[in-house]
Each structure stands twice: as structure tokens, then as C-alpha cells.
Amino acid sequence: MWAALTELVRSYAAYYRAQAQNPQHPPRAREGVAAWLTGVGTILAAVLAFVAAVIFLYQLEIMSDTEQRQLRAYVFVEQAVETNFGGSEAPVFHVDLKNGGQTPAYHMRVWVGTDEDLFPARRAKTMPKMPQQFPTVLGPGGYLHGMIPTRRPLTDAETSDIKEGSAAIYGFGEATYEDVFGHHHFTRFKLYYGGDAGVHPDGLMKPTGANDNEAN
């Protein structure tokens, strides 16, 4: 665009130089000024039209992005609890995922895991590859419940450590899905029961931190 405008200015300048050097056709002062003003006006009009077009396209992009953000699916952890703690059976990690958006979450897959460890954890809870499972659709306001027991029942010593805060039961996982606009999203979560949060009577779990809980 700018190259075309530059070329237009150069052509006007070359034209009037040629007229000034031609003795048979000397330029008239008024005609020259009028033509020059017309050329400048044309250039300014083109520049203004270009700027208006850029602003219009930018506004359309902002409106489209805002609309998508308002309408897309948002999957997050609504609640996580630990059951069977202190009993003879293995504790069970439960997590409720909710779609808080206005449109469905398509091709949704969820993976969850749980483990007992010291607090703070001495090893990272890495997210393995998603298991091969049939994807599901989670509608607006819908819930998806995931649950998984620990590998074995806890020993009396492990139960005592969790109550005292030197250990915890960790629940972690990931949900992947696609929104109505075809964009892919993920929600990663990690929570714990025990540790500095204590043993909640209702089994409620606490998020470990922002680095372990993220979404896009």
C-alpha cells in the first residue's frame, strides 16, 4: 500500500518536472497548484481509507475473539474429596469437573491418579499420556465425576503421618477437550488431603499451587 502511494507521489513530481522543462507547454501556475492539491488530496484520501480499513478489521477481530471467549466451554474442578480415609479399605480420590461455559465441551477425555507421599511431596506427580478411551461431550453446566483408589489401604503409620501433617494423599489429573469453535483446551489439576491443610471431616482437598493447576 505504502509503495503504491510513494509511486503516485513520484509520478506527479516527474510529470511537473517534465512540464517545466518543455518550452512549448509551460505549466500554468494555477493549473499546477490545483493539480498538485488534487494529487495530495487523492493520496490523503487513500491513506485515510487504508487506516479506516485496518481499524475496522482490528475491531472485527476483537469482537470475534470476545464472542468466542464468552461462548466457549470452560472445564474446571468444582470439588475434590477423599473418602475411606482411616478405614480398612483404600482411600478413594473423587473429583467433579464442571463445564462453566455456555457451549458444550467436545471430544473430552479425563485422566486421574492418586498417591500417598510426604508433605511437601518429594517427587513430582507427572502427567502421563492420556489413556485410550472414548471421548465424551460435556454440555453447559454439566458435571463429570472421576474417581480412583490408592494402590492399597494405608498403614497405621501413614494414616498418623497424614493426620499430623507430615504426609498427604495427592489427587491429580488432566482433562482435554475441544470447544465449539474447534480450539483445543486442557485443564490440569493437583490437590492434596492432609499436609498443612489438615484432615477435613468432609474429605475436602486443597489445590497444591498455581504451577500444578493450570488451564488454557
Rosetta blueprint (number, residue, H / E / L):
1 M L
2 W H
3 A H
4 A H
5 L H
6 T H
7 E H
8 L H
9 V H
10 R H
11 S H
12 Y H
13 A H
14 A H
15 Y H
16 Y H
17 R H
18 A H
19 Q H
20 A H
21 Q H
22 N L
23 P L
24 Q L
25 H L
26 P L
27 P L
28 R L
29 A H
30 R H
31 E H
32 G H
33 V H
34 A H
35 A H
36 W H
37 L H
38 T H
39 G H
40 V H
41 G H
42 T H
43 I H
44 L H
45 A H
46 A H
47 V H
48 L H
49 A H
50 F H
51 V H
52 A H
53 A H
54 V H
55 I H
56 F H
57 L H
58 Y H
59 Q H
60 L H
61 E H
62 I H
63 M H
64 S H
65 D H
66 T H
67 E H
68 Q H
69 R H
70 Q H
71 L H
72 R L
73 A L
74 Y L
75 V E
76 F E
77 V E
78 E E
79 Q E
80 A E
81 V E
82 E E
83 T E
84 N L
85 F L
86 G L
87 G L
88 S L
89 E L
90 A L
91 P L
92 V E
93 F E
94 H E
95 V E
96 D E
97 L E
98 K E
99 N E
100 G L
101 G L
102 Q L
103 T L
104 P L
105 A E
106 Y E
107 H E
108 M E
109 R E
110 V E
111 W E
112 V E
113 G E
114 T E
115 D E
116 E E
117 D E
118 L E
119 F L
120 P L
121 A L
122 R L
123 R L
124 A L
125 K L
126 T L
127 M L
128 P L
129 K L
130 M L
131 P L
132 Q L
133 Q L
134 F L
135 P L
136 T E
137 V E
138 L E
139 G L
140 P L
141 G L
142 G L
143 Y E
144 L E
145 H E
146 G E
147 M E
148 I E
149 P E
150 T L
151 R L
152 R L
153 P L
154 L L
155 T L
156 D H
157 A H
158 E H
159 T H
160 S H
161 D H
162 I H
163 K H
164 E H
165 G L
166 S L
167 A E
168 A E
169 I E
170 Y E
171 G E
172 F E
173 G E
174 E E
175 A E
176 T E
177 Y E
178 E E
179 D L
180 V L
181 F L
182 G L
183 H L
184 H E
185 H E
186 F E
187 T E
188 R E
189 F E
190 K E
191 L E
192 Y E
193 Y E
194 G E
195 G H
196 D H
197 A H
198 G E
199 V L
200 H L
201 P L
202 D L
203 G L
204 L E
205 M L
206 K E
207 P E
208 T L
209 G L
210 A L
211 N L
212 D L
213 N L
214 E E
215 A E
216 N L
